[in-house]
Amino acid sequence: MRTINKKSPPLLRCRSVLVLVSQAGLILCSLVCAWLLRFEFRMRDPNLLWAVAPILIMVRLAVMPFFNLMHGWWRHTGIDDAVDVVKAILTGSLAFFLIVRYGWGLKDFPPSVYVLEALITFMLLTGVRVLSRMLAETVRADAASKRLLLVGAGHAAQMIIRETQQAETGYQVIGCVDDNPLKKGLRVLGVPVLGPVEALGKIVGRLRIEEVLIAIPSATPAQMRRLVAICKEANAAFRTVPALAELIAGRVNLEQAREITRFFMTISEAVSLVLQAFAIGRDGDILVLDMGKTGANHGSRRNSGSPLRQIPPGIQVHWPPSG
């Protein structure tokens, strides 16, 4: 539980008070609902109800800090938080039962209210956390984030999706493509698998994808050439995640995604190169291919002129080359 002191920023103090008051209100609401359900929506013995209400609120609020339920960061709610809520409710209900029945001696308190109140409290405390996360993700999705498509729906994709959901990365994962037919239609941490890799071009156009991330760190060179060719055909900017060793070590994040340096040609580029050779060459001419400097591929087709250069007269070329 956060300590509220004079050194805390005003916003932090207000936030802590708001979390405290909201959870106390939910606990009181659950007790009243349990009481009404027990007596078929008739307010019987209201004095007893209002007498035990402060005890229940104090017991539950005293137990929550031990299960890290007072931090207020509900937009990161997950399964662990739901488990902590269950533990806190069971512990608080046991303490409340012992205090009321044996400490205070109120044996006339309806036993069913203990169970109903615990169930309703669980639903309210988890419901408000889930709702807060949904609202936070909706606001983040509507913000100016780059629309990202993942190639692959495996472990690396899960790590990337989890990072975009838990931190302000500037990216919004729209979907995944994967060649495994069993994964089509599934959701990876809430992100849909939209189809096979071959459908990438249609998906990029239909969903206004701004960047493609190849999340297959174990891809072979042949597989990578195929993926790069598909991305180039879709005219989409693309990058790849780090190597498999870094993935196993758990160090994969969007900042480590690197642009792809190409050391090969696509078929269309090779055909274009041959046509250029026929266009500029004459009988007896020998042409060499100037590879130039390696460059990162951003998915754009840039025409830097013909890479073919004619050998100046007087220079002898031996084939195969020696040395």
C-alpha positions as CSV (number, residue, x, y, z in Angstrom):
1,M,0.0,0.0,0.0
2,R,1.3,3.5,-0.9
3,T,2.3,5.6,2.1
4,I,0.5,9.0,2.0
5,N,2.7,11.7,3.4
6,K,3.6,15.3,2.8
7,K,6.4,14.4,0.5
8,S,4.0,12.6,-1.9
9,P,2.9,14.6,-4.9
10,P,-0.7,15.9,-4.7
11,L,-1.8,13.7,-7.6
12,L,-0.4,10.6,-5.9
13,R,-2.2,11.5,-2.6
14,C,-5.5,12.1,-4.4
15,R,-5.1,8.8,-6.4
16,S,-4.5,6.8,-3.2
17,V,-7.5,8.3,-1.5
18,L,-9.6,7.7,-4.6
19,V,-8.6,4.0,-4.6
20,L,-9.3,3.7,-0.9
21,V,-12.7,5.3,-1.1
22,S,-13.8,3.5,-4.3
23,Q,-12.9,0.1,-2.9
24,A,-14.7,0.9,0.4
25,G,-17.8,1.9,-1.6
26,L,-17.7,-1.4,-3.5
27,I,-17.4,-3.4,-0.3
28,L,-20.4,-1.6,1.2
29,C,-22.4,-2.0,-2.0
30,S,-21.7,-5.8,-2.0
31,L,-22.9,-6.1,1.6
32,V,-26.1,-4.3,1.0
33,C,-26.8,-6.4,-2.2
34,A,-26.1,-9.6,-0.3
35,W,-28.5,-8.4,2.5
36,L,-31.2,-7.6,0.0
37,L,-30.8,-10.9,-1.8
38,R,-31.0,-12.8,1.5
39,F,-34.3,-11.1,2.5
40,E,-35.8,-11.0,-1.0
41,F,-35.1,-7.3,-1.5
42,R,-36.7,-6.3,1.8
43,M,-34.6,-4.3,4.2
44,R,-34.9,-6.3,7.4
45,D,-33.1,-5.4,10.6
46,P,-31.2,-2.4,9.1
47,N,-29.6,-1.6,12.5
48,L,-27.7,-4.9,12.3
49,L,-26.7,-4.3,8.8
50,W,-25.3,-0.8,9.4
51,A,-23.6,-2.0,12.6
52,V,-21.5,-4.7,10.9
53,A,-20.8,-2.6,7.7
54,P,-17.9,-0.6,9.2
55,I,-16.3,-3.8,10.6
56,L,-16.5,-5.5,7.2
57,I,-15.0,-2.4,5.4
58,M,-12.1,-2.1,7.9
59,V,-11.3,-5.8,7.7
60,R,-11.3,-6.0,3.9
61,L,-9.3,-2.8,3.6
62,A,-6.8,-4.0,6.2
63,V,-6.3,-7.3,4.3
64,M,-5.9,-5.9,0.8
65,P,-2.4,-4.3,1.1
66,F,-1.0,-7.8,2.0
67,F,-2.1,-8.9,-1.5
68,N,-1.0,-5.8,-3.4
69,L,-4.6,-4.6,-4.2
70,M,-4.2,-1.0,-3.2
71,H,-1.8,0.3,-5.8
72,G,-4.5,1.5,-8.2
73,W,-2.7,0.5,-11.4
74,W,-5.8,-1.3,-12.7
75,R,-5.0,-0.8,-16.4
76,H,-2.4,-3.6,-16.0
77,T,-4.9,-6.1,-14.5
78,G,-4.2,-9.7,-15.3
79,I,-4.8,-13.2,-14.0
80,D,-2.5,-12.7,-11.0
81,D,-4.6,-9.8,-9.8
82,A,-7.8,-12.0,-9.9
83,V,-6.0,-14.6,-7.9
84,D,-4.9,-12.0,-5.4
85,V,-8.5,-10.7,-5.1
86,V,-9.7,-14.3,-4.3
87,K,-7.0,-14.7,-1.6
88,A,-7.9,-11.3,-0.1
89,I,-11.6,-12.1,-0.1
90,L,-11.2,-15.5,1.5
91,T,-8.9,-14.1,4.2
92,G,-11.1,-11.1,4.9
93,S,-14.3,-13.2,5.0
94,L,-12.7,-15.6,7.5
95,A,-11.6,-12.7,9.7
96,F,-15.0,-11.0,9.4
97,F,-16.8,-14.2,10.4
98,L,-14.6,-14.8,13.4
99,I,-15.0,-11.2,14.6
100,V,-18.8,-11.0,14.1
101,R,-19.7,-14.5,15.4
102,Y,-17.2,-15.1,18.1
103,G,-15.7,-11.7,18.9
104,W,-18.9,-9.7,18.9
105,G,-21.2,-12.7,19.6
106,L,-23.7,-11.9,16.9
107,K,-25.0,-15.4,16.2
108,D,-28.2,-14.0,14.6
109,F,-26.2,-12.7,11.6
110,P,-27.5,-14.6,8.5
111,P,-24.8,-17.2,7.5
112,S,-25.8,-16.9,3.8
113,V,-24.8,-13.2,3.8
114,Y,-21.2,-14.2,4.5
115,V,-21.2,-16.2,1.2
116,L,-23.2,-13.8,-0.9
117,E,-21.2,-10.8,0.2
118,A,-17.9,-12.6,-0.7
119,L,-19.2,-13.6,-4.2
120,I,-20.5,-10.1,-4.9
121,T,-17.3,-8.5,-3.6
122,F,-15.2,-10.6,-5.9
123,M,-17.4,-9.7,-8.9
124,L,-17.2,-6.0,-8.2
125,L,-13.5,-5.8,-7.4
126,T,-12.5,-7.8,-10.4
127,G,-15.1,-6.2,-12.6
128,V,-13.9,-2.6,-11.9
129,R,-10.3,-3.7,-12.7
130,V,-11.3,-5.3,-16.0
131,L,-13.4,-2.3,-17.0
132,S,-10.5,0.0,-16.2
133,R,-8.1,-2.0,-18.3
134,M,-10.6,-2.1,-21.2
135,L,-11.0,1.7,-21.1
136,A,-7.3,2.2,-20.9
137,E,-6.7,0.0,-23.9
138,T,-9.5,1.7,-25.8
139,V,-7.9,5.1,-25.2
140,R,-4.5,3.8,-26.1
141,A,-5.8,2.2,-29.3
142,D,-7.4,5.5,-30.3
143,A,-4.2,7.5,-29.8
144,A,-1.7,8.3,-32.6
145,S,0.0,4.8,-32.7
146,K,1.6,3.1,-35.6
147,R,-0.5,0.3,-36.9
148,L,1.6,-2.9,-36.7
149,L,1.0,-6.3,-38.3
150,L,3.0,-9.4,-36.9
151,V,4.2,-12.2,-39.1
152,G,4.0,-15.2,-36.9
153,A,1.7,-16.0,-33.9
154,G,4.1,-17.8,-31.6
155,H,6.1,-17.0,-28.5
156,A,7.9,-14.0,-30.0
157,A,4.6,-12.5,-31.1
158,Q,3.2,-12.9,-27.6
159,M,6.1,-11.0,-26.1
160,I,5.7,-8.2,-28.6
161,I,1.9,-8.0,-28.0
162,R,2.4,-8.0,-24.3
163,E,4.9,-5.2,-24.5
164,T,2.6,-3.0,-26.6
165,Q,-0.3,-3.6,-24.1
166,Q,1.8,-2.8,-21.0
167,A,3.9,0.1,-22.1
168,E,3.6,3.2,-24.3
169,T,5.6,1.9,-27.3
170,G,3.9,4.0,-30.0
171,Y,2.7,0.8,-31.7
172,Q,-0.7,-0.8,-31.9
173,V,-0.8,-4.5,-32.9
174,I,-3.7,-4.9,-35.3
175,G,-3.3,-8.6,-36.0
176,C,-1.1,-11.5,-36.9
177,V,-0.6,-13.7,-39.9
178,D,0.6,-17.3,-39.6
179,D,0.8,-20.3,-42.0
180,N,-0.5,-22.7,-39.4
181,P,-4.2,-23.3,-40.4
182,L,-5.1,-24.3,-36.9
183,K,-4.3,-20.7,-35.6
184,K,-6.6,-18.9,-38.1
185,G,-9.4,-17.2,-36.2
186,L,-7.7,-17.6,-32.8
187,R,-6.7,-14.6,-30.6
188,V,-3.2,-14.2,-29.2
189,L,-3.6,-12.0,-26.0
190,G,-6.6,-10.5,-27.6
191,V,-5.0,-9.9,-31.1
192,P,-6.6,-11.9,-33.9
193,V,-4.8,-14.2,-36.3
194,L,-6.1,-12.9,-39.6
195,G,-4.9,-15.6,-42.0
196,P,-1.9,-17.1,-43.8
197,V,1.3,-15.1,-44.7
198,E,0.3,-15.1,-48.4
199,A,-2.7,-12.9,-47.5
200,L,-0.4,-10.2,-46.1
201,G,-0.8,-7.9,-49.1
202,K,-4.6,-7.8,-48.8
203,I,-4.5,-7.3,-45.1
204,V,-2.0,-4.5,-45.2
205,G,-4.3,-2.6,-47.6
206,R,-7.6,-3.4,-45.9
207,L,-6.5,-2.6,-42.3
208,R,-4.1,0.4,-43.2
209,I,-1.1,-1.3,-41.8
210,E,1.9,1.0,-41.5
211,E,4.6,-1.5,-40.6
212,V,5.1,-5.3,-40.6
213,L,7.2,-7.0,-37.9
214,I,8.5,-10.5,-38.8
215,A,8.2,-12.2,-35.4
216,I,9.8,-15.5,-36.4
217,P,13.4,-15.5,-34.8
218,S,14.0,-19.1,-35.9
219,A,13.2,-18.6,-39.6
220,T,15.7,-20.1,-42.0
221,P,17.3,-18.0,-44.8
222,A,15.0,-19.5,-47.3
223,Q,11.9,-18.7,-45.2
224,M,13.2,-15.2,-44.6
225,R,13.7,-14.6,-48.3
226,R,10.1,-15.6,-48.9
227,L,8.8,-13.4,-46.1
228,V,10.8,-10.4,-47.4
229,A,9.5,-11.0,-50.9
230,I,5.9,-11.0,-49.7
231,C,6.5,-7.8,-47.7
232,K,8.1,-6.1,-50.7
233,E,5.2,-7.1,-52.9
234,A,2.8,-5.6,-50.4
235,N,4.9,-2.4,-50.5
236,A,5.0,-2.3,-46.6
237,A,7.8,-1.3,-44.3
238,F,9.1,-4.3,-42.4
239,R,11.5,-5.3,-39.7
240,T,12.4,-8.5,-37.8
241,V,12.9,-9.5,-34.2
242,P,16.3,-10.5,-32.8
243,A,17.8,-13.9,-32.9
244,L,16.4,-17.0,-31.1
245,A,19.0,-16.8,-28.3
246,E,17.9,-13.3,-27.4
247,L,14.2,-14.5,-27.5
248,I,15.0,-17.4,-25.1
249,A,16.7,-15.0,-22.7
250,G,13.6,-12.9,-22.6
251,R,15.2,-9.8,-24.0
252,V,12.9,-9.2,-27.1
253,N,11.2,-5.9,-27.3
254,L,10.1,-3.5,-30.1
255,E,13.2,-1.3,-29.6
256,Q,15.4,-4.4,-30.6
257,A,13.4,-5.1,-33.8
258,R,15.9,-4.4,-36.6
259,E,15.6,-3.6,-40.2
260,I,16.5,-6.3,-42.7
261,T,19.7,-6.0,-44.8
262,R,19.2,-7.8,-48.1
263,F,22.0,-9.9,-49.6
264,F,19.8,-11.4,-52.4
265,M,17.6,-10.5,-55.3
266,T,14.0,-11.2,-56.0
267,I,13.1,-12.9,-59.3
268,S,11.7,-9.7,-60.7
269,E,14.9,-7.8,-59.9
270,A,17.0,-10.5,-61.5
271,V,14.9,-10.3,-64.7
272,S,15.2,-6.5,-64.7
273,L,19.0,-6.8,-64.4
274,V,19.2,-9.1,-67.4
275,L,17.1,-6.8,-69.5
276,Q,19.4,-3.9,-68.5
277,A,22.4,-5.9,-69.6
278,F,20.9,-6.6,-73.0
279,A,20.0,-2.9,-73.4
280,I,23.4,-1.4,-72.6
281,G,25.7,-4.2,-73.8
282,R,27.3,-4.8,-77.2
283,D,29.0,-7.8,-78.7
284,G,32.2,-8.6,-76.8
285,D,31.3,-6.3,-73.9
286,I,31.8,-7.6,-70.4
287,L,29.6,-6.2,-67.7
288,V,30.1,-6.4,-64.0
289,L,27.5,-6.0,-61.2
290,D,28.2,-3.2,-58.8
291,M,26.6,-4.3,-55.5
292,G,27.4,-1.0,-53.8
293,K,26.8,-0.6,-50.1
294,T,24.5,-2.9,-48.2
295,G,21.4,-1.0,-47.0
296,A,18.5,-1.6,-44.8
297,N,15.2,-2.4,-46.5
298,H,12.3,-0.1,-45.5
299,G,9.9,-1.7,-47.9
300,S,10.1,1.2,-50.4
301,R,11.2,0.7,-54.0
302,R,14.0,3.1,-54.7
303,N,15.6,3.4,-58.2
304,S,19.2,4.3,-57.8
305,G,20.1,3.7,-61.4
306,S,21.5,0.7,-63.1
307,P,24.0,-1.3,-61.0
308,L,25.6,-2.6,-64.2
309,R,28.9,-1.0,-65.2
310,Q,30.9,-1.5,-68.4
311,I,34.5,-2.4,-68.0
312,P,36.8,0.2,-69.5
313,P,38.8,-0.7,-72.6
314,G,42.2,-2.2,-72.0
315,I,41.3,-4.0,-68.8
316,Q,41.6,-7.8,-69.0
317,V,39.2,-10.0,-67.1
318,H,40.1,-13.6,-66.3
319,W,37.5,-16.2,-65.5
320,P,37.3,-17.9,-63.2
321,P,39.1,-15.3,-61.0
322,S,42.2,-16.4,-59.2
323,G,42.9,-15.7,-55.5
